[in-house]
Amino acid sequence: MDKLTVRRKLLRGSLSAPVVLTVSSASAQTVTSFGQCIARNAGQQPSAFLVPASDAWYRVKNVIVYTISRNGTPLSGYYFIDGLFYRSTSSPGTIYLNNPLPLGYSATAAPEPWWQLVWFDSSGNQVTGGWQNPQNGLAATLSCQLSFG
């Protein structure tokens, strides 16, 4: 048999059985890798941005918090002043009340300022603590960030 005939038989034989190849995309692999990295570090995330006592995270004691009452009845939780609003310490992104407070509301400062989580830039300089985490709520390590892309 000549080479052409052998080649044709080989091709016909290989095409007679269906071949299914599954190749994952690079983006799917990246997301999976990032998810595993975050899951591995889940127990090492700060519990909150604002806390009444220092913990193992780098924090500065600088946030004055308030209890707010309406007609003598305390509202649940603690609040801090952010410009023109009182915001809840448990959900800082939510605007709660205008500052100054409307009629019927009163605010009492806590005896001690609370501790606020502090972030650092890539040069190691302390960045003013913000209310939103730079990694969308997760304190991801640099290696986790790099695995995301």
C-alpha positions in Angstrom: 0.0 0.0 0.0 1.2 3.5 -0.8 1.4 6.3 1.8 -1.7 8.0 0.6 -3.9 5.0 1.0 -2.6 4.3 4.5 -3.2 7.9 5.5 -6.8 7.8 4.2 -7.6 4.6 6.1 -6.1 6.1 9.3 -8.2 9.2 8.9 -11.4 7.3 8.2 -10.8 5.1 11.2 -10.2 8.0 13.5 -13.3 9.8 12.4 -15.6 6.8 12.7 -15.7 7.2 16.6 -16.9 10.5 18.0 -14.2 12.3 19.9 -15.2 14.8 22.6 -12.6 17.1 24.1 -13.3 19.3 27.1 -10.9 22.1 27.6 -11.5 24.6 30.4 -11.1 28.2 29.7 -8.3 30.2 31.4 -10.9 32.6 33.0 -12.7 29.7 34.6 -9.5 28.3 36.0 -8.6 31.8 37.3 -12.0 32.2 39.1 -11.7 28.7 40.6 -8.2 29.4 41.8 -9.2 32.8 43.3 -12.3 31.1 45.0 -10.1 28.4 46.5 -7.6 31.0 47.7 -10.4 33.1 49.4 -12.0 30.0 50.9 -8.7 29.0 52.4 -8.3 32.4 54.0 -12.0 32.7 55.1 -11.1 32.1 58.8 -8.6 35.0 58.6 -11.1 37.7 57.6 -11.8 40.6 60.0 -15.2 40.4 61.6 -16.1 44.1 61.0 -14.6 47.4 60.0 -15.5 49.0 63.3 -15.2 47.3 66.7 -15.5 48.5 70.3 -12.2 46.8 71.3 -8.9 46.2 69.5 -8.3 42.8 68.0 -5.5 41.0 66.0 -6.0 43.3 62.9 -4.2 46.6 62.6 -6.7 49.2 63.9 -6.7 52.8 65.0 -8.8 54.1 67.9 -10.5 57.0 66.2 -14.2 56.6 65.6 -16.7 58.2 67.9 -19.9 56.1 67.9 -23.3 57.0 69.2 -26.4 55.4 70.5 -29.5 57.1 69.0 -32.9 57.4 70.7 -36.2 58.4 69.2 -38.5 60.0 71.7 -36.6 58.3 74.5 -36.6 54.8 72.9 -33.1 53.6 71.8 -32.7 52.4 68.3 -30.8 49.1 67.9 -27.0 49.3 67.2 -24.4 52.0 67.1 -23.9 54.8 64.7 -21.1 57.1 63.5 -21.1 60.4 61.8 -20.0 60.3 58.2 -20.2 63.8 56.8 -23.9 64.6 56.6 -25.3 61.3 57.8 -25.4 58.9 60.8 -24.4 55.5 59.5 -24.8 52.1 61.2 -21.6 50.5 62.4 -22.9 47.1 61.3 -23.7 48.3 57.7 -21.7 51.4 56.9 -22.8 51.6 53.3 -26.4 52.3 54.5 -27.4 55.9 55.1 -29.6 56.0 58.1 -30.3 59.5 59.5 -29.4 63.0 58.6 -27.0 65.0 60.7 -28.2 67.0 62.6 -30.8 64.6 63.8 -34.5 65.3 63.1 -36.8 66.5 65.9 -37.5 63.7 68.4 -34.1 62.0 67.9 -31.1 62.3 70.2 -27.6 60.9 70.1 -25.3 60.0 73.0 -21.6 59.4 72.4 -20.1 56.1 73.7 -17.6 56.5 76.5 -14.7 55.4 74.3 -14.0 55.8 70.6 -14.2 52.6 68.6 -11.3 50.9 66.6 -11.3 51.2 62.9 -9.6 48.8 60.5 -6.7 50.4 58.6 -5.5 49.5 55.1 -2.0 50.0 53.6 -1.1 50.8 50.0 1.4 48.7 48.0 4.3 50.8 49.4 3.3 50.0 53.0 2.0 53.4 53.8 -1.1 53.6 56.1 -4.1 54.6 54.1 -6.9 56.4 55.9 -9.3 53.7 57.1 -12.3 53.6 54.8 -15.7 52.1 55.2 -15.3 49.8 52.2 -12.7 47.1 51.9 -10.5 47.5 48.8 -11.1 43.8 47.9 -14.9 44.1 48.0 -15.3 42.9 51.6 -12.5 40.4 51.7 -9.0 41.0 53.1 -7.4 39.0 50.3 -3.7 38.4 50.4 -1.5 39.6 47.6 -1.0 36.1 46.3 -4.8 35.7 46.1 -5.2 39.0 44.3 -2.5 37.9 41.8 -4.3 34.6 41.1 -7.4 36.5 40.2 -5.6 38.1 37.3 
